Amino acid sequence: MEQYVWLGEVQQRLEQWQAEHGEPTRFLHAMALLKQEGRYHTGEQMPRADFLAWDGDDIGQFHDLLARIPVDLKLAEEQDASSPAQLAPVGRELNSVPIKVSVPQKTSMHRHEHFEFLYVLAGEGQLYTRTETLPLPEGTLCVVAPDLIHDVRGAGGSEVISIAFWPDSMRDVLHRLLQGENIMTEFFHTSLDLKKPGYVVLNLPPERKIRLLLRDIFQEGHSGEPYAGEFCIQYIGLLFYHALRHCAAEGGNPAGADRRTGVPMAAVMKYIQDHYRTVSLAEVAAAFHYEQDYLSRKIKGYMGRSYMDLVLEMKVEAAKRMLRETQAGMAEIGERSGFGSAVHFSQLFRKKTGMSPTEYRRREWSEKNKDRSPSHMSFSS
């Protein structure tokens, strides 16, 4: 038998704790309290939330539907009660997990492997990083990259939507968005390919068409139907396009955009990532009709490191993937990742990582094969 509570019941328990103790508690703790108090439900399977009843106009109706999202009590058992996550363990196989940010709840700075999509449908929220506090007024769309240390909170009475989606979903499903030249392209390429944590903020007024897209995201995200995650990502892509269209119409420059240069850095970075194995800075500059020294300064200012360091980082990351995932020899990996000779590859890899390619491969394969006998592992050199 499945045991679950409604999201609205967790919300009420959070509010009750706040009233009784004068301070918030954590989402998972509130779930655990409901179970201890016998205030939970059982069934052969968890019910499915149905959002299609919402006409997209009455926010209060959407609020009531959000309250009827079932939350598996196993989450409270399987997670550390100090975890800031709510529903991330629902499973990577969903690709995305739409949920509402509960208020009040005790939260803390954290990081995660997925992107987090935040949308303030009503009220206001706040995004906290190590260096700043960013207000998120109604109509704000904020996307947080993997590994950014952050926290997000909603004000009382707010409707702040949080949707987790995974990097491979962005690559596989939103490929057309990632091929354009706009602030979202720039953000995702920087996050996905350069592993640079950050966030981007755009304005997206909660018009009816936006509310209906949110309805469809929640309907698919909690339907359990085949390809539900893929549907969610497609709907998220539509929200991004709406935000970009609004930004273009307003003539604005969204938070996270590069205000320092007119150089199309998203396109430059995409070009470098496509050709880093062989392309020189002079060739990149020629492709975009800039002087080499000028483009070099712009790359350094934009990425915080030189063109040579950037390309070396890309080559090393490519080599790491091959060392982890294949048994190709060092000469082949050096050639395929753009280093040329095996000797040159080994020297630069050690300089960048502090270990030889062979040492790196042994370490990674050892981690992957802890339960296997060393005699079952083989390495090419």
C-alpha positions, 0 to 999 in steps of 0.5 A, a space after each residue: 500500500 502507498 502512503 502519501 500526504 497532500 501538498 496542501 496538508 504539508 503547507 498547513 503543517 508548516 504554517 501550524 509549526 510556524 504559529 506554535 514555535 515562532 520559526 519555520 521548519 523544513 518541508 520534510 520535517 513537516 511530512 514526518 510530523 504528519 506521518 507520526 500524527 497519523 495524518 496521511 492517506 493510503 491506497 493501492 497507488 498514489 492518486 494523480 493530480 489533475 490540472 486540466 480543470 483549471 481554465 487559466 484565469 482563477 489563480 485561487 483555483 490553481 492554488 487549490 489544485 496545487 494543494 492536491 498534489 500527492 507527496 509520497 511519504 517515502 521522501 521523508 524516510 529516504 532523505 535527510 530531514 535537513 535537505 532543502 529539496 522537496 520532490 527532486 527524488 521523484 526520479 530522473 526518469 521524469 526529466 522534470 518535476 513541477 512543484 510549488 515553493 512552500 511557505 513558510 519553510 526553513 531552507 538553506 543554501 544548497 546546490 544540485 545537479 539539475 537546472 531549476 526553473 522558477 516562475 513567480 505566478 503571483 506575489 513575490 520571491 527571493 533568490 539568494 546566492 553567496 554574494 547577493 539577494 535578488 528580488 523576484 517580483 510577479 512575472 519573473 522567470 529565473 533559471 538557476 544553473 547546476 552547482 550554483 550555491 543558492 536558496 529560493 523563498 516565497 513570500 506569504 501568499 505567493 505562488 512561486 513555481 519550481 521545476 527541476 529539469 536535467 542537463 541532458 534534457 536541455 541538450 536533447 529536446 531544446 536543441 533549436 533554442 540552443 542554436 540561436 543567439 540570445 541570452 538563454 543560448 548564452 546562459 545554457 551553453 555557459 552552464 552546460 558546456 563550460 560548467 559555469 554556475 549562474 542564473 538568468 532572469 527574464 520578465 514574463 508577465 503571467 498572461 493567460 497563455 502563460 498560465 495555460 502553459 504552466 497548467 500543461 506542465 503540471 498536468 504532464 509532470 504529475 500524470 505518469 503518462 509515457 513521454 510526460 517528461 518530454 512534454 514538460 520540456 517542450 512546454 518549458 521551451 515555449 515559456 523561454 521563447 515567450 520570455 525572449 519575445 517579451 524581452 525583445 518587444 520591451 527592448 530590455 537587457 535581462 539580468 545575466 546578460 553581458 552588458 559590457 560588449 556588443 560582441 555576440 558572445 553566445 555565437 563566439 562561444 558556440 563556434 569555439 565549442 564546435 571547433 576547439 580541437 583545431 581552431 586558433 584564436 586568429 581563426 575565430 577572430 577572422 570568422 567574426 571579423 574582429 581583431 585578434 587582440 580585441 576578441 581575446 580581451 572580450 573572451 577574457 572579460 566574459 569568461 574570466 580566463 584566456 582563450 588558451 586556458 578556455 580551449 585547454 579546459 575544453 580539451 581536457 574535459 573531452 579527454 576526461 569523458 573518453 578516459 571514463 567511458 572508453 578504453 581507447 589508447 592515449 594516442 587516440 584520445 590525445 588526437 581526438 581531443 585535440 592535443 595531437 601527440 600522446 606526449 603533449 596530451 600527457 604533459 598538458 593533462 597533468 599540468 591541468 589536473 595534477 595527474 597523468 591520464 592513466 592515473 585519472 582513468 584508474 581512479 575513475 574506473 576504480 570508483 565505478 567498479 568498487 565491487 568488482 575484482 581489479 582483475 576484471 578491469 583493463 586499461 589501455 595506455 
